[in-house]
Amino acid sequence: MCVQLDRYSMMIVSKYFMCLSDFKNMVFVCKKFQEIPEMFHYNPISILFKTQKYFPNVETLHLYNEKDKFLSKYKQYYVHYPIPLHKYFEINKCRRVICPFKTYSMCQDKGFFYKDANIFLDKAFAKHTLKTNEMDCTNYIKFGVSCFESNDLLTAITLSSNLYEIPDKCFYMCANLKEIDLKHIRMFGEFCFCGCDSLSAITLGTNIIKSDKTAFEDVTSIQNVTAPGVTSVDLYITVSSSKAFTNIKHKTVITKFDKNVLPDLLSDEIHRDAFRNKGGLSDINLATTVTVIEDCAFNACDIKRLDLSNVISFGSQYDMNFLTAITLNKNIQISNLYDYIGLKKIDVIDTRKINGIAACWMKEMLDEKSLEVDKFYYTQKDGIVFKGKFPPNCKNITAIFACSTFAEYKHEEIVIPEGVQSIDINAFENNDKLRKLVFPASIIFHDEMVDYDNFKFSHSNIEELCIRPQPNLIITDCPKLTSVTFIDQNITNRCIFYKCFNVKNIEFLNMPMNFVFRGNIDFTIYDVLKNRYNFEGDVVLYLINPKLIDNNGVLKIPDEVNIIEVSAIESPNLIEVWLGKKINMINTCAFYRCSNLECAKNMKKSVDIRCNAFYKVGKTFTIEYVD
């Protein structure tokens, strides 16, 4: 059935058009609609100076977004978007402007009265900017994020019945706010009342549709809750405030702000730092109602037993030196079990598999009850228990955290088990008896002493080394190192050895037949391997052995070298350098501050001499060319 619209009906429809082209199309459809734009006394869409002619009878110009302009000649203006309070008064000086949404912020609207607006911007009164301790916000329909954050002056506030949301951190750390009526609030954001230490009375309504559990996080002072008809709230309530919610179902949590509370108190969750450094817990058992224990909840306390049978989430706890017995379940992921150095008993219910990481010394305890664990870490206690050696019955060690014990137990040979992925690259540096060290192929180096990309292995007495070359690895300051076994062939295009001038033998594990090294190669490696393998790429001299400078101060660069990198920095004994036949580049600062260098001989004009290659050398320095 076809329905025809008269002109007035079509005018109503056209109120919902989005752009000018919709009106043009309407006119093209039927000539009787041509007068519809003239019937409007306001513009139903945004218009420009050039397009205002299409609505000739507009009296009130509506501005729908901030891009719309205040065009002249109109009787009044209606602004649909929020406008700052100071700007509202400014534009009303020369025209009549209706603005239903006026925003306020203490910073940008200083000198204006906040009651003249109805929207608070983010951080409107944050950080002690209030001039009064009581506020009447009965005309406000919206608060911004962190609106009153850390405002110690605020003690009381009256909210509008049209305000439906308390946003994230709205009253965060308002330490002196005493009471608040929230019966019209439908949504609570994150931490919106967290840290309100004086909040003693609240009123809640039945129309809450969404609330973040942390809305009243760490609030321990609530004594009176008025909530007619409310049977439950999805909120964390501290045990100190829980009594006020007696007839309202809620999550009860123990926090570090709850005083004189023990772990055996009936609660649902124990939050971060709740019992950090607490004493007097040695004879206390965990309440069976607890299902969540956050990270660091029991850090450095003296609790001896933890029965986690009913716990479904258990965060990492540290310095648990007094803990002797723990009961786990299949739901718990305990990532740092290896840190619990005082454990004497481990039980697991409903499974034989522990989801976590244990210390090697715990394996005997686990085997007694036929328990399995994902992987092991070799810890400081392991170093003491096994005297710096690796237990043969632990096959899945993945990390080593026992650096100091390797110096105490001075073994001459150490073979790190395959599977270990993480270790401080210089964990063995202080073992002056160490002569042979074998790293596994699985290793991923880190260096606890530096925060940049290059990892430097150094040892004053090491003679034999097996290691997997990595792009960021440098073997440095190993004066006695004579033999190196590389786990793979990835040794090109970087400096491998630095101040390791006595390397005489280099081997590779699983070297393919007829292997060719492609890419630039460190001269230290090339000099050892040149008679055994083929090379495609430049030979790079990364460092000059001071012993190659003879008594006359002459350095002869080997003929095989193609590129001289940073190699002879600050060598005062160097007087002359004789370049090899195949040199094609001398890199930046290659002979930096060789203050007595007088001459570079056998230079070809085709050699690429980079900027400052001979920076701060002898005052009479010359280059002798051979062509």
Long-range contacts (C-beta under 8 A, 24 or more apart in sequence): 7-32, 7-33, 7-35, 7-36, 7-39, 10-36, 11-36, 11-39, 11-40, 14-44, 15-44, 17-44, 17-45, 18-45, 19-45, 20-45, 20-47, 20-51, 20-54, 23-54, 42-78, 47-71, 60-98, 70-95, 82-119, 84-108, 84-109, 85-109, 85-112, 85-114, 85-116, 85-117, 86-111, 86-112, 105-144, 106-130, 115-139, 118-142, 119-144, 120-144, 120-147, 121-147, 122-146, 122-147, 123-147, 123-149, 124-148, 125-151, 125-154, 126-150, 126-151, 127-151, 128-152, 128-153, 130-154, 133-176, 137-163, 143-167, 143-170, 144-170, 145-169, 145-170, 145-189, 146-170, 146-172, 147-171, 148-172, 148-174, 149-173, 149-174, 150-174, 152-176, 155-198, 156-180, 159-184, 159-185, 160-184, 165-189, 166-192, 166-193, 166-215, 167-192, 168-192, 168-212, 169-194, 171-196, 186-210, 187-211, 188-212, 188-215, 188-235, 189-215, 190-214, 190-215, 191-215, 191-217, 193-217, 193-219, 194-218, 194-219, 195-219, 196-221, 197-221, 200-224, 201-225, 201-226, 202-226, 203-227, 204-230, 204-233, 205-230, 206-230, 208-233, 211-235, 213-251, 216-241, 217-255, 218-255, 218-256, 218-257, 220-255, 220-257, 220-258, 220-259, 236-269, 236-271, 239-265, 239-267, 263-287, 263-290, 263-298, 263-303, 268-292, 269-293, 269-294, 270-294, 270-297, 270-298, 271-297, 272-296, 272-297, 272-315, 273-297, 273-299, 274-298, 275-299, 275-301, 275-303, 276-300, 276-301, 277-301, 278-302, 282-322, 293-317, 308-332, 309-349, 328-354, 330-355, 332-356, 337-362, 337-373, 338-362, 338-376, 338-377, 338-379, 339-379, 341-379, 341-381, 346-371, 357-398, 360-385, 360-386, 360-390, 360-391, 360-394, 360-397, 361-385, 361-386, 363-391, 363-393, 363-394, 377-401, 378-402, 378-420, 380-404, 380-405, 383-408, 383-409, 388-414, 390-415, 390-416, 390-417, 395-419, 398-422, 399-423, 400-424, 400-427, 402-427, 403-427, 403-448, 404-430, 406-430, 406-431, 407-431, 410-434, 412-436, 413-437, 414-438, 416-440, 416-443, 418-442, 422-446, 424-448, 425-455, 425-456, 425-457, 425-473, 426-456, 426-457, 426-458, 426-459, 428-459, 429-458, 429-459, 432-460, 432-461, 433-461, 434-459, 434-461, 434-462, 435-461, 435-462, 435-463, 435-464, 436-462, 436-463, 436-464, 436-465, 437-462, 437-464, 437-465, 437-466, 438-465, 438-466, 439-465, 439-466, 439-467, 439-468, 439-487, 440-468, 441-468, 441-487, 441-488, 441-509, 443-467, 443-468, 445-470, 445-472, 445-473, 456-498, 466-509, 469-496, 474-498, 475-500, 476-500, 483-507, 485-509, 489-515, 489-517, 491-517, 491-521, 491-522, 491-525, 492-517, 492-518, 492-519, 492-520, 492-521, 492-537, 493-519, 493-520, 493-537, 494-522, 495-522, 495-540, 495-542, 495-543, 495-565, 496-522, 496-524, 496-525, 497-522, 497-524, 497-525, 497-542, 497-543, 498-542, 498-543, 499-543, 500-524, 501-545, 501-547, 503-528, 504-528, 520-563, 523-558, 523-560, 523-561, 526-560, 527-558, 527-560, 530-560, 538-562, 538-563, 538-584, 539-563, 539-582, 540-564, 540-565, 541-565, 541-567, 542-566, 542-567, 543-567, 544-568, 544-571, 546-571, 546-573, 549-573, 549-574, 552-576, 553-596, 554-578, 556-580, 557-583, 563-587, 564-590, 565-590, 566-590, 566-592, 567-591, 568-592, 568-594, 569-593, 569-594, 570-594, 570-595, 571-597, 572-596, 575-599, 576-600, 576-601, 577-601, 578-602, 579-603, 579-604, 579-607, 583-607, 584-608, 585-609, 585-610, 586-610, 586-613, 586-614, 587-613, 588-612, 588-613, 589-613, 589-615, 590-614, 591-615, 591-617, 592-616, 593-617, 594-618, 597-621, 598-622, 599-623, 599-624, 600-624, 602-626
